[in-house]
Amino acid sequence: MRQYSLIAPAKINLYLEIIGDRPDGFHELAMVLQSIDLADKIDIKAIGIETIVVRCDHPEVPADSGNLAYRAAALLSKQFPDVFARYGGVEITIHKRIPVAAGLAGGSSNAAAVLVGLDMLWQLGLTRSQLQELGARLGSDIPFCIAGGTSLGTGRGEKLSPLQDLEDLYAILAKYRNLSVSTPWAYNTYRQQFGDSYASDLDNLESRRQRVHSGPIVSAIAHRDKEKIGQLLHNDLEKVVLPEYPQVQKLREAFAAENVLGAMMSGSGPTVFALTESRERAEEVASAVRGKMADTNLDFWIAKFNPSGITLA
Ligand code: C5P
């Protein structure tokens, strides 16, 4: 085969706790990550010349090394220079549906698709964990995006423990088109404001990690208790993003005032989501919040929880 098309789903965080600082400058996290069926499509095609070409139908997505998908291809071409020379480069076409810089791991999922697609195109025969290890070098969310489903993520977010798949849950997502939040800004601001409460020694770090492993949200997921999951949604980054972006705070309040399982900001934002048990209810909530906010800059999506990460289209 000279060409593959892959589906690259977005993710939301059902839980994001910042535990402490890491020697590598990142944060030690405990997260619950969930794939949703709002997805990009990625076409990967062998071309005759030894180069990497990225095309995207979205004007804000860079076509060079500023794009994680490009960096994923560059990393593999460096790791396997003979294969790169033999197959003669690659053209990556990104059909964007996931909003950009939104806290939904769109760029990470595109990079995950490139790793999975190039492994097939170049017949590298890498295992999933080898692909995840390569992905982790490029971004903390990429290993999860490869596997998808429902997972507990610790470390930088790259150490994954799969959890029970959650079926028949729907997310209504909303994002202001002209608003994006810098992830490094969110984490650095959190460190400035809450660094005092960080776990400071290894024992403390491990016990905080264990607390999440055996904690209420993991138990609610194991029991598929949707009401509990909704009540236990948690994201530490809301503490810095919501005060800085009052319109995101208002959007979250508008969702929470509806009859939903729960509402929260995803990742470092600014996307806000609410959970429901049916698509019909999700559509009612979207239209109620759209009416209440009455802002033409506000985009809405309805997505179903997805049991997998990168798959062939
Ligand atoms: O790994 P990724 O590129 O997604 O991280 C983006 C930024 O988010 C990092 O540069 C860092 O500032 C912050 N981050 C962090 N700790 C993590 C993950 C991300 O501090 N575990």
py3Dmol code that shows the C-alpha trace and the ligand (Angstrom):
import py3Dmol

protein = """\
ATOM      1  CA  MET A   1       0.000   0.000   0.000  1.00  0.00           C
ATOM      2  CA  ARG A   2       1.230   3.501  -0.846  1.00  0.00           C
ATOM      3  CA  GLN A   3      -1.473   5.351   1.068  1.00  0.00           C
ATOM      4  CA  TYR A   4      -3.412   5.098   4.338  1.00  0.00           C
ATOM      5  CA  SER A   5      -6.281   7.132   5.805  1.00  0.00           C
ATOM      6  CA  LEU A   6      -6.580   7.264   9.575  1.00  0.00           C
ATOM      7  CA  ILE A   7      -9.095   8.597  12.069  1.00  0.00           C
ATOM      8  CA  ALA A   8      -7.534  10.744  14.817  1.00  0.00           C
ATOM      9  CA  PRO A   9     -10.007  11.321  17.694  1.00  0.00           C
ATOM     10  CA  ALA A  10      -9.940  14.233  20.144  1.00  0.00           C
ATOM     11  CA  LYS A  11      -9.686  13.661  23.908  1.00  0.00           C
ATOM     12  CA  ILE A  12     -11.249  15.264  26.918  1.00  0.00           C
ATOM     13  CA  ASN A  13      -9.973  15.072  30.486  1.00  0.00           C
ATOM     14  CA  LEU A  14     -12.485  13.752  32.999  1.00  0.00           C
ATOM     15  CA  TYR A  15      -9.937  14.353  35.755  1.00  0.00           C
ATOM     16  CA  LEU A  16      -6.698  16.342  35.915  1.00  0.00           C
ATOM     17  CA  GLU A  17      -4.793  16.663  39.167  1.00  0.00           C
ATOM     18  CA  ILE A  18      -1.423  18.394  39.351  1.00  0.00           C
ATOM     19  CA  ILE A  19       0.685  16.517  41.874  1.00  0.00           C
ATOM     20  CA  GLY A  20       4.081  18.177  41.736  1.00  0.00           C
ATOM     21  CA  ASP A  21       7.160  19.249  39.822  1.00  0.00           C
ATOM     22  CA  ARG A  22       9.335  16.830  37.881  1.00  0.00           C
ATOM     23  CA  PRO A  23      13.098  17.070  37.400  1.00  0.00           C
ATOM     24  CA  ASP A  24      12.498  17.411  33.608  1.00  0.00           C
ATOM     25  CA  GLY A  25      10.597  20.686  34.157  1.00  0.00           C
ATOM     26  CA  PHE A  26       7.184  19.123  33.441  1.00  0.00           C
ATOM     27  CA  HIS A  27       4.475  18.439  36.002  1.00  0.00           C
ATOM     28  CA  GLU A  28       3.683  15.136  37.622  1.00  0.00           C
ATOM     29  CA  LEU A  29       0.010  14.539  36.832  1.00  0.00           C
ATOM     30  CA  ALA A  30      -2.834  12.148  37.555  1.00  0.00           C
ATOM     31  CA  MET A  31      -5.427  12.317  34.792  1.00  0.00           C
ATOM     32  CA  VAL A  32      -8.352  10.411  33.406  1.00  0.00           C
ATOM     33  CA  LEU A  33      -8.329  10.749  29.635  1.00  0.00           C
ATOM     34  CA  GLN A  34     -11.246   9.921  27.352  1.00  0.00           C
ATOM     35  CA  SER A  35     -11.395   9.669  23.540  1.00  0.00           C
ATOM     36  CA  ILE A  36     -14.418  11.178  21.824  1.00  0.00           C
ATOM     37  CA  ASP A  37     -15.653  10.685  18.268  1.00  0.00           C
ATOM     38  CA  LEU A  38     -14.963  14.294  17.226  1.00  0.00           C
ATOM     39  CA  ALA A  39     -12.019  13.428  14.977  1.00  0.00           C
ATOM     40  CA  ASP A  40      -9.660  14.589  12.236  1.00  0.00           C
ATOM     41  CA  LYS A  41      -8.912  12.459   9.183  1.00  0.00           C
ATOM     42  CA  ILE A  42      -5.262  12.044   8.240  1.00  0.00           C
ATOM     43  CA  ASP A  43      -4.142  10.819   4.804  1.00  0.00           C
ATOM     44  CA  ILE A  44      -0.576   9.542   4.575  1.00  0.00           C
ATOM     45  CA  LYS A  45       0.901   8.947   1.152  1.00  0.00           C
ATOM     46  CA  ALA A  46       4.351   7.892  -0.065  1.00  0.00           C
ATOM     47  CA  ILE A  47       5.834  10.420  -2.500  1.00  0.00           C
ATOM     48  CA  GLY A  48       8.798  10.009  -4.810  1.00  0.00           C
ATOM     49  CA  ILE A  49      11.083  12.571  -3.174  1.00  0.00           C
ATOM     50  CA  GLU A  50      12.837  12.421   0.195  1.00  0.00           C
ATOM     51  CA  THR A  51      10.827  15.136   1.913  1.00  0.00           C
ATOM     52  CA  ILE A  52       7.957  15.634   4.365  1.00  0.00           C
ATOM     53  CA  VAL A  53       4.980  17.637   3.081  1.00  0.00           C
ATOM     54  CA  VAL A  54       2.100  18.630   5.394  1.00  0.00           C
ATOM     55  CA  ARG A  55      -1.191  20.018   4.060  1.00  0.00           C
ATOM     56  CA  CYS A  56      -4.143  21.139   6.152  1.00  0.00           C
ATOM     57  CA  ASP A  57      -7.498  22.708   5.274  1.00  0.00           C
ATOM     58  CA  HIS A  58      -7.372  24.880   8.454  1.00  0.00           C
ATOM     59  CA  PRO A  59      -5.556  28.239   8.080  1.00  0.00           C
ATOM     60  CA  GLU A  60      -4.113  28.259  11.640  1.00  0.00           C
ATOM     61  CA  VAL A  61      -2.406  24.876  11.367  1.00  0.00           C
ATOM     62  CA  PRO A  62       1.279  25.231  10.399  1.00  0.00           C
ATOM     63  CA  ALA A  63       2.699  23.097   7.578  1.00  0.00           C
ATOM     64  CA  ASP A  64       6.255  23.013   8.970  1.00  0.00           C
ATOM     65  CA  SER A  65       8.025  21.795  12.107  1.00  0.00           C
ATOM     66  CA  GLY A  66       5.585  23.888  14.156  1.00  0.00           C
ATOM     67  CA  ASN A  67       3.147  21.054  13.447  1.00  0.00           C
ATOM     68  CA  LEU A  68       3.377  17.989  15.704  1.00  0.00           C
ATOM     69  CA  ALA A  69       2.362  15.762  12.765  1.00  0.00           C
ATOM     70  CA  TYR A  70       5.383  17.028  10.819  1.00  0.00           C
ATOM     71  CA  ARG A  71       7.605  16.438  13.856  1.00  0.00           C
ATOM     72  CA  ALA A  72       6.311  12.862  14.184  1.00  0.00           C
ATOM     73  CA  ALA A  73       7.290  12.134  10.549  1.00  0.00           C
ATOM     74  CA  ALA A  74      10.666  13.852  11.036  1.00  0.00           C
ATOM     75  CA  LEU A  75      11.356  11.764  14.164  1.00  0.00           C
ATOM     76  CA  LEU A  76      10.587   8.480  12.370  1.00  0.00           C
ATOM     77  CA  SER A  77      12.627   9.492   9.305  1.00  0.00           C
ATOM     78  CA  LYS A  78      15.579  10.201  11.617  1.00  0.00           C
ATOM     79  CA  GLN A  79      15.145   6.909  13.454  1.00  0.00           C
ATOM     80  CA  PHE A  80      14.850   4.935  10.198  1.00  0.00           C
ATOM     81  CA  PRO A  81      16.863   6.846   7.566  1.00  0.00           C
ATOM     82  CA  ASP A  82      17.217   3.825   5.228  1.00  0.00           C
ATOM     83  CA  VAL A  83      13.462   3.265   5.150  1.00  0.00           C
ATOM     84  CA  PHE A  84      12.858   6.975   4.573  1.00  0.00           C
ATOM     85  CA  ALA A  85      15.263   6.865   1.611  1.00  0.00           C
ATOM     86  CA  ARG A  86      13.703   3.648   0.248  1.00  0.00           C
ATOM     87  CA  TYR A  87      10.110   4.924   0.382  1.00  0.00           C
ATOM     88  CA  GLY A  88      11.057   8.431  -0.686  1.00  0.00           C
ATOM     89  CA  GLY A  89       9.267  10.752   1.726  1.00  0.00           C
ATOM     90  CA  VAL A  90       5.666  11.311   2.723  1.00  0.00           C
ATOM     91  CA  GLU A  91       2.742  13.657   2.156  1.00  0.00           C
ATOM     92  CA  ILE A  92       0.461  14.160   5.169  1.00  0.00           C
ATOM     93  CA  THR A  93      -2.978  15.695   4.581  1.00  0.00           C
ATOM     94  CA  ILE A  94      -4.916  16.771   7.679  1.00  0.00           C
ATOM     95  CA  HIS A  95      -8.688  17.210   7.351  1.00  0.00           C
ATOM     96  CA  LYS A  96      -9.321  19.305  10.492  1.00  0.00           C
ATOM     97  CA  ARG A  97     -12.503  18.999  12.495  1.00  0.00           C
ATOM     98  CA  ILE A  98     -11.047  19.187  16.037  1.00  0.00           C
ATOM     99  CA  PRO A  99     -10.730  22.846  17.099  1.00  0.00           C
ATOM    100  CA  VAL A 100      -7.123  24.077  17.327  1.00  0.00           C
ATOM    101  CA  ALA A 101      -5.403  25.032  20.642  1.00  0.00           C
ATOM    102  CA  ALA A 102      -8.554  23.993  22.461  1.00  0.00           C
ATOM    103  CA  GLY A 103      -7.431  21.556  25.190  1.00  0.00           C
ATOM    104  CA  LEU A 104      -8.661  18.610  23.070  1.00  0.00           C
ATOM    105  CA  ALA A 105      -5.244  17.185  22.002  1.00  0.00           C
ATOM    106  CA  GLY A 106      -5.970  17.728  18.291  1.00  0.00           C
ATOM    107  CA  GLY A 107      -2.289  18.227  17.393  1.00  0.00           C
ATOM    108  CA  SER A 108      -1.230  15.268  19.560  1.00  0.00           C
ATOM    109  CA  SER A 109      -3.816  13.029  17.924  1.00  0.00           C
ATOM    110  CA  ASN A 110      -2.603  14.064  14.444  1.00  0.00           C
ATOM    111  CA  ALA A 111       0.977  13.158  15.464  1.00  0.00           C
ATOM    112  CA  ALA A 112      -0.270   9.830  16.874  1.00  0.00           C
ATOM    113  CA  ALA A 113      -1.954   9.088  13.512  1.00  0.00           C
ATOM    114  CA  VAL A 114       1.258   9.879  11.633  1.00  0.00           C
ATOM    115  CA  LEU A 115       3.244   7.452  13.844  1.00  0.00           C
ATOM    116  CA  VAL A 116       0.664   4.675  13.363  1.00  0.00           C
ATOM    117  CA  GLY A 117       0.294   5.410   9.620  1.00  0.00           C
ATOM    118  CA  LEU A 118       4.025   5.583   8.878  1.00  0.00           C
ATOM    119  CA  ASP A 119       4.600   2.356  10.794  1.00  0.00           C
ATOM    120  CA  MET A 120       2.233   0.721   8.275  1.00  0.00           C
ATOM    121  CA  LEU A 121       3.380   2.633   5.175  1.00  0.00           C
ATOM    122  CA  TRP A 122       7.059   1.947   5.867  1.00  0.00           C
ATOM    123  CA  GLN A 123       6.356  -1.584   7.212  1.00  0.00           C
ATOM    124  CA  LEU A 124       8.390  -0.857  10.341  1.00  0.00           C
ATOM    125  CA  GLY A 125       6.631  -3.488  12.458  1.00  0.00           C
ATOM    126  CA  LEU A 126       6.806  -1.391  15.644  1.00  0.00           C
ATOM    127  CA  THR A 127       4.718  -2.447  18.637  1.00  0.00           C
ATOM    128  CA  ARG A 128       2.138  -0.127  20.129  1.00  0.00           C
ATOM    129  CA  SER A 129       4.373   0.528  23.127  1.00  0.00           C
ATOM    130  CA  GLN A 130       7.336   1.362  20.869  1.00  0.00           C
ATOM    131  CA  LEU A 131       5.137   3.843  18.993  1.00  0.00           C
ATOM    132  CA  GLN A 132       3.967   5.283  22.331  1.00  0.00           C
ATOM    133  CA  GLU A 133       7.559   5.638  23.541  1.00  0.00           C
ATOM    134  CA  LEU A 134       8.449   7.577  20.366  1.00  0.00           C
ATOM    135  CA  GLY A 135       5.272   9.650  20.730  1.00  0.00           C
ATOM    136  CA  ALA A 136       6.112  10.569  24.341  1.00  0.00           C
ATOM    137  CA  ARG A 137       9.281  12.290  23.088  1.00  0.00           C
ATOM    138  CA  LEU A 138       7.102  14.719  21.128  1.00  0.00           C
ATOM    139  CA  GLY A 139       4.214  15.383  23.514  1.00  0.00           C
ATOM    140  CA  SER A 140       2.730  14.084  26.766  1.00  0.00           C
ATOM    141  CA  ASP A 141      -0.717  13.278  25.294  1.00  0.00           C
ATOM    142  CA  ILE A 142       0.503  11.360  22.217  1.00  0.00           C
ATOM    143  CA  PRO A 143       0.821   7.913  23.885  1.00  0.00           C
ATOM    144  CA  PHE A 144      -2.809   8.172  25.029  1.00  0.00           C
ATOM    145  CA  CYS A 145      -3.963   9.367  21.603  1.00  0.00           C
ATOM    146  CA  ILE A 146      -2.442   6.223  20.013  1.00  0.00           C
ATOM    147  CA  ALA A 147      -4.342   3.857  22.348  1.00  0.00           C
ATOM    148  CA  GLY A 148      -7.454   5.929  23.081  1.00  0.00           C
ATOM    149  CA  GLY A 149     -10.494   4.744  25.029  1.00  0.00           C
ATOM    150  CA  THR A 150     -10.596   5.543  28.742  1.00  0.00           C
ATOM    151  CA  SER A 151      -7.287   5.617  30.606  1.00  0.00           C
ATOM    152  CA  LEU A 152      -5.609   6.773  33.765  1.00  0.00           C
ATOM    153  CA  GLY A 153      -2.502   8.758  32.835  1.00  0.00           C
ATOM    154  CA  THR A 154       0.277   9.434  35.353  1.00  0.00           C
ATOM    155  CA  GLY A 155       3.850  10.717  35.099  1.00  0.00           C
ATOM    156  CA  ARG A 156       3.758  13.475  32.472  1.00  0.00           C
ATOM    157  CA  GLY A 157       0.511  11.839  31.335  1.00  0.00           C
ATOM    158  CA  GLU A 158       2.319   9.223  29.272  1.00  0.00           C
ATOM    159  CA  LYS A 159       2.171   6.317  31.764  1.00  0.00           C
ATOM    160  CA  LEU A 160      -1.164   4.739  30.971  1.00  0.00           C
ATOM    161  CA  SER A 161      -3.429   2.296  32.789  1.00  0.00           C
ATOM    162  CA  PRO A 162      -6.471   1.429  30.669  1.00  0.00           C
ATOM    163  CA  LEU A 163      -9.805   1.729  32.493  1.00  0.00           C
ATOM    164  CA  GLN A 164     -13.228   0.241  31.776  1.00  0.00           C
ATOM    165  CA  ASP A 165     -14.636   1.547  28.464  1.00  0.00           C
ATOM    166  CA  LEU A 166     -17.454   4.009  28.979  1.00  0.00           C
ATOM    167  CA  GLU A 167     -20.323   3.536  26.533  1.00  0.00           C
ATOM    168  CA  ASP A 168     -23.339   5.693  25.813  1.00  0.00           C
ATOM    169  CA  LEU A 169     -21.946   8.893  27.224  1.00  0.00           C
ATOM    170  CA  TYR A 170     -22.094  12.108  25.204  1.00  0.00           C
ATOM    171  CA  ALA A 171     -20.138  15.332  25.507  1.00  0.00           C
ATOM    172  CA  ILE A 172     -21.435  18.708  24.393  1.00  0.00           C
ATOM    173  CA  LEU A 173     -18.361  20.830  23.690  1.00  0.00           C
ATOM    174  CA  ALA A 174     -18.243  24.593  23.277  1.00  0.00           C
ATOM    175  CA  LYS A 175     -15.371  26.908  22.427  1.00  0.00           C
ATOM    176  CA  TYR A 176     -15.050  30.596  21.573  1.00  0.00           C
ATOM    177  CA  ARG A 177     -13.619  30.638  18.045  1.00  0.00           C
ATOM    178  CA  ASN A 178     -11.285  33.575  18.721  1.00  0.00           C
ATOM    179  CA  LEU A 179      -9.960  32.271  22.050  1.00  0.00           C
ATOM    180  CA  SER A 180      -7.050  29.935  22.720  1.00  0.00           C
ATOM    181  CA  VAL A 181      -5.065  29.236  25.891  1.00  0.00           C
ATOM    182  CA  SER A 182      -1.337  28.510  25.939  1.00  0.00           C
ATOM    183  CA  THR A 183      -0.714  25.226  27.747  1.00  0.00           C
ATOM    184  CA  PRO A 184       2.759  26.270  29.037  1.00  0.00           C
ATOM    185  CA  TRP A 185       1.199  29.502  30.361  1.00  0.00           C
ATOM    186  CA  ALA A 186      -1.495  27.545  32.221  1.00  0.00           C
ATOM    187  CA  TYR A 187       0.997  25.162  33.865  1.00  0.00           C
ATOM    188  CA  ASN A 188       3.524  27.894  34.682  1.00  0.00           C
ATOM    189  CA  THR A 189       0.838  30.101  36.225  1.00  0.00           C
ATOM    190  CA  TYR A 190      -0.383  27.143  38.260  1.00  0.00           C
ATOM    191  CA  ARG A 191       3.171  26.580  39.526  1.00  0.00           C
ATOM    192  CA  GLN A 192       3.484  30.255  40.529  1.00  0.00           C
ATOM    193  CA  GLN A 193       0.174  30.216  42.406  1.00  0.00           C
ATOM    194  CA  PHE A 194       0.004  26.719  43.864  1.00  0.00           C
ATOM    195  CA  GLY A 195       3.625  25.478  43.848  1.00  0.00           C
ATOM    196  CA  ASP A 196       3.606  25.575  47.667  1.00  0.00           C
ATOM    197  CA  SER A 197       1.111  22.694  47.764  1.00  0.00           C
ATOM    198  CA  TYR A 198       3.157  20.434  45.448  1.00  0.00           C
ATOM    199  CA  ALA A 199       4.184  17.021  46.729  1.00  0.00           C
ATOM    200  CA  SER A 200       7.826  17.550  47.645  1.00  0.00           C
ATOM    201  CA  ASP A 201       9.338  14.107  48.209  1.00  0.00           C
ATOM    202  CA  LEU A 202       9.137  10.786  46.371  1.00  0.00           C
ATOM    203  CA  ASP A 203       7.036   9.015  49.035  1.00  0.00           C
ATOM    204  CA  ASN A 204       4.544  11.818  49.033  1.00  0.00           C
ATOM    205  CA  LEU A 205       4.451  11.751  45.221  1.00  0.00           C
ATOM    206  CA  GLU A 206       3.790   8.013  45.188  1.00  0.00           C
ATOM    207  CA  SER A 207       1.037   8.226  47.810  1.00  0.00           C
ATOM    208  CA  ARG A 208      -0.706  11.043  45.871  1.00  0.00           C
ATOM    209  CA  ARG A 209      -0.480   8.889  42.718  1.00  0.00           C
ATOM    210  CA  GLN A 210      -1.901   5.851  44.533  1.00  0.00           C
ATOM    211  CA  ARG A 211      -4.732   7.935  45.943  1.00  0.00           C
ATOM    212  CA  VAL A 212      -5.963   8.634  42.407  1.00  0.00           C
ATOM    213  CA  HIS A 213      -5.404   5.012  41.296  1.00  0.00           C
ATOM    214  CA  SER A 214      -7.706   3.761  44.050  1.00  0.00           C
ATOM    215  CA  GLY A 215      -9.770   6.926  44.221  1.00  0.00           C
ATOM    216  CA  PRO A 216     -13.455   7.685  43.664  1.00  0.00           C
ATOM    217  CA  ILE A 217     -13.346   8.621  39.954  1.00  0.00           C
ATOM    218  CA  VAL A 218     -11.549   5.378  38.996  1.00  0.00           C
ATOM    219  CA  SER A 219     -14.057   3.446  41.105  1.00  0.00           C
ATOM    220  CA  ALA A 220     -17.010   5.301  39.498  1.00  0.00           C
ATOM    221  CA  ILE A 221     -15.635   4.401  36.044  1.00  0.00           C
ATOM    222  CA  ALA A 222     -15.169   0.745  37.067  1.00  0.00           C
ATOM    223  CA  HIS A 223     -18.848   0.683  38.124  1.00  0.00           C
ATOM    224  CA  ARG A 224     -19.915   2.678  35.061  1.00  0.00           C
ATOM    225  CA  ASP A 225     -21.687   5.009  37.498  1.00  0.00           C
ATOM    226  CA  LYS A 226     -22.374   7.898  35.123  1.00  0.00           C
ATOM    227  CA  GLU A 227     -23.928  10.189  37.727  1.00  0.00           C
ATOM    228  CA  LYS A 228     -20.895   9.798  39.996  1.00  0.00           C
ATOM    229  CA  ILE A 229     -18.500  10.351  37.075  1.00  0.00           C
ATOM    230  CA  GLY A 230     -20.323  13.605  36.331  1.00  0.00           C
ATOM    231  CA  GLN A 231     -20.094  14.720  39.975  1.00  0.00           C
ATOM    232  CA  LEU A 232     -16.397  13.823  40.241  1.00  0.00           C
ATOM    233  CA  LEU A 233     -15.152  15.707  37.152  1.00  0.00           C
ATOM    234  CA  HIS A 234     -12.117  17.711  38.270  1.00  0.00           C
ATOM    235  CA  ASN A 235      -9.482  19.847  36.595  1.00  0.00           C
ATOM    236  CA  ASP A 236      -6.853  21.750  38.627  1.00  0.00           C
ATOM    237  CA  LEU A 237      -6.071  23.999  35.645  1.00  0.00           C
ATOM    238  CA  GLU A 238      -9.518  25.582  35.985  1.00  0.00           C
ATOM    239  CA  LYS A 239      -8.102  27.406  39.045  1.00  0.00           C
ATOM    240  CA  VAL A 240      -5.854  29.513  36.817  1.00  0.00           C
ATOM    241  CA  VAL A 241      -7.686  29.567  33.471  1.00  0.00           C
ATOM    242  CA  LEU A 242     -11.203  30.474  34.666  1.00  0.00           C
ATOM    243  CA  PRO A 243     -10.210  33.632  36.621  1.00  0.00           C
ATOM    244  CA  GLU A 244      -8.150  34.824  33.621  1.00  0.00           C
ATOM    245  CA  TYR A 245     -10.906  34.128  31.069  1.00  0.00           C
ATOM    246  CA  PRO A 246     -14.256  35.144  32.612  1.00  0.00           C
ATOM    247  CA  GLN A 247     -16.181  34.213  29.443  1.00  0.00           C
ATOM    248  CA  VAL A 248     -14.999  30.593  29.852  1.00  0.00           C
ATOM    249  CA  GLN A 249     -16.154  30.680  33.478  1.00  0.00           C
ATOM    250  CA  LYS A 250     -19.597  31.977  32.351  1.00  0.00           C
ATOM    251  CA  LEU A 251     -19.819  29.270  29.698  1.00  0.00           C
ATOM    252  CA  ARG A 252     -19.046  26.615  32.297  1.00  0.00           C
ATOM    253  CA  GLU A 253     -21.725  28.047  34.596  1.00  0.00           C
ATOM    254  CA  ALA A 254     -24.254  28.029  31.739  1.00  0.00           C
ATOM    255  CA  PHE A 255     -23.586  24.322  31.135  1.00  0.00           C
ATOM    256  CA  ALA A 256     -23.653  23.471  34.853  1.00  0.00           C
ATOM    257  CA  ALA A 257     -27.053  25.169  35.230  1.00  0.00           C
ATOM    258  CA  GLU A 258     -28.569  22.687  32.739  1.00  0.00           C
ATOM    259  CA  ASN A 259     -29.691  19.234  33.762  1.00  0.00           C
ATOM    260  CA  VAL A 260     -26.383  17.535  32.865  1.00  0.00           C
ATOM    261  CA  LEU A 261     -24.259  14.862  34.566  1.00  0.00           C
ATOM    262  CA  GLY A 262     -21.467  17.404  35.024  1.00  0.00           C
ATOM    263  CA  ALA A 263     -19.616  20.250  33.287  1.00  0.00           C
ATOM    264  CA  MET A 264     -15.929  21.179  33.150  1.00  0.00           C
ATOM    265  CA  MET A 265     -13.096  22.705  31.139  1.00  0.00           C
ATOM    266  CA  SER A 266     -10.971  20.185  29.206  1.00  0.00           C
ATOM    267  CA  GLY A 267      -7.157  20.158  29.619  1.00  0.00           C
ATOM    268  CA  SER A 268      -5.743  23.682  29.661  1.00  0.00           C
ATOM    269  CA  GLY A 269      -8.905  24.915  27.939  1.00  0.00           C
ATOM    270  CA  PRO A 270     -10.588  26.951  26.699  1.00  0.00           C
ATOM    271  CA  THR A 271     -13.045  24.231  25.550  1.00  0.00           C
ATOM    272  CA  VAL A 272     -15.807  23.553  28.065  1.00  0.00           C
ATOM    273  CA  PHE A 273     -17.839  20.341  27.995  1.00  0.00           C
ATOM    274  CA  ALA A 274     -20.876  18.851  29.688  1.00  0.00           C
ATOM    275  CA  LEU A 275     -21.862  15.171  29.838  1.00  0.00           C
ATOM    276  CA  THR A 276     -25.248  13.589  29.118  1.00  0.00           C
ATOM    277  CA  GLU A 277     -26.549  10.051  28.731  1.00  0.00           C
ATOM    278  CA  SER A 278     -28.219  10.557  25.341  1.00  0.00           C
ATOM    279  CA  ARG A 279     -27.612  12.402  22.083  1.00  0.00           C
ATOM    280  CA  GLU A 280     -31.123  13.907  22.292  1.00  0.00           C
ATOM    281  CA  ARG A 281     -30.379  15.428  25.711  1.00  0.00           C
ATOM    282  CA  ALA A 282     -26.980  16.641  24.422  1.00  0.00           C
ATOM    283  CA  GLU A 283     -28.729  18.442  21.544  1.00  0.00           C
ATOM    284  CA  GLU A 284     -31.228  20.055  23.933  1.00  0.00           C
ATOM    285  CA  VAL A 285     -28.395  21.256  26.195  1.00  0.00           C
ATOM    286  CA  ALA A 286     -26.406  22.626  23.238  1.00  0.00           C
ATOM    287  CA  SER A 287     -29.377  24.586  21.988  1.00  0.00           C
ATOM    288  CA  ALA A 288     -30.263  25.891  25.477  1.00  0.00           C
ATOM    289  CA  VAL A 289     -26.688  27.097  26.133  1.00  0.00           C
ATOM    290  CA  ARG A 290     -26.383  28.535  22.607  1.00  0.00           C
ATOM    291  CA  GLY A 291     -29.585  30.521  23.229  1.00  0.00           C
ATOM    292  CA  LYS A 292     -28.474  31.694  26.675  1.00  0.00           C
ATOM    293  CA  MET A 293     -24.990  32.817  25.563  1.00  0.00           C
ATOM    294  CA  ALA A 294     -26.176  34.299  22.223  1.00  0.00           C
ATOM    295  CA  ASP A 295     -22.649  34.751  20.847  1.00  0.00           C
ATOM    296  CA  THR A 296     -21.879  34.117  17.179  1.00  0.00           C
ATOM    297  CA  ASN A 297     -18.241  33.407  18.132  1.00  0.00           C
ATOM    298  CA  LEU A 298     -19.231  30.354  20.125  1.00  0.00           C
ATOM    299  CA  ASP A 299     -18.995  26.968  18.358  1.00  0.00           C
ATOM    300  CA  PHE A 300     -20.677  23.781  19.589  1.00  0.00           C
ATOM    301  CA  TRP A 301     -20.038  20.092  18.927  1.00  0.00           C
ATOM    302  CA  ILE A 302     -21.724  16.929  20.144  1.00  0.00           C
ATOM    303  CA  ALA A 303     -19.471  13.900  20.472  1.00  0.00           C
ATOM    304  CA  LYS A 304     -19.873  10.370  21.753  1.00  0.00           C
ATOM    305  CA  PHE A 305     -17.295   8.663  23.993  1.00  0.00           C
ATOM    306  CA  ASN A 306     -15.063   6.568  21.752  1.00  0.00           C
ATOM    307  CA  PRO A 307     -13.548   3.219  22.762  1.00  0.00           C
ATOM    308  CA  SER A 308     -10.406   3.556  20.633  1.00  0.00           C
ATOM    309  CA  GLY A 309      -7.625   5.894  19.571  1.00  0.00           C
ATOM    310  CA  ILE A 310      -6.084   5.859  16.106  1.00  0.00           C
ATOM    311  CA  THR A 311      -7.887   3.543  13.653  1.00  0.00           C
ATOM    312  CA  LEU A 312      -7.921   3.089   9.876  1.00  0.00           C
ATOM    313  CA  ALA A 313     -10.629   5.186   8.193  1.00  0.00           C
TER     314      ALA A 313
END
"""
ligand_1 = """\
21
C5P
O 3.857 17.634 26.425
P 3.159 18.813 25.842
O 3.882 19.376 24.645
O 1.723 18.596 25.565
O 3.223 19.943 26.947
C 2.976 21.281 26.669
C 3.394 22.117 27.869
O 2.516 21.840 28.969
C 4.788 21.832 28.402
O 5.735 22.620 27.750
C 4.654 22.207 29.869
O 4.737 23.610 30.029
C 3.230 21.814 30.194
N 3.130 20.463 30.789
C 3.588 20.238 32.066
N 3.505 18.982 32.604
C 2.948 17.970 31.906
C 2.453 18.174 30.606
C 2.559 19.444 30.078
O 4.089 21.149 32.738
N 2.873 16.768 32.480
"""
view = py3Dmol.view(width=600, height=400)
view.addModel(protein, "pdb")
view.setStyle({"model": 0}, {"cartoon": {"style": "trace"}})
view.addModel(ligand_1, "xyz")
view.setStyle({"model": 1}, {"stick": {}})
view.zoomTo()
view.show()
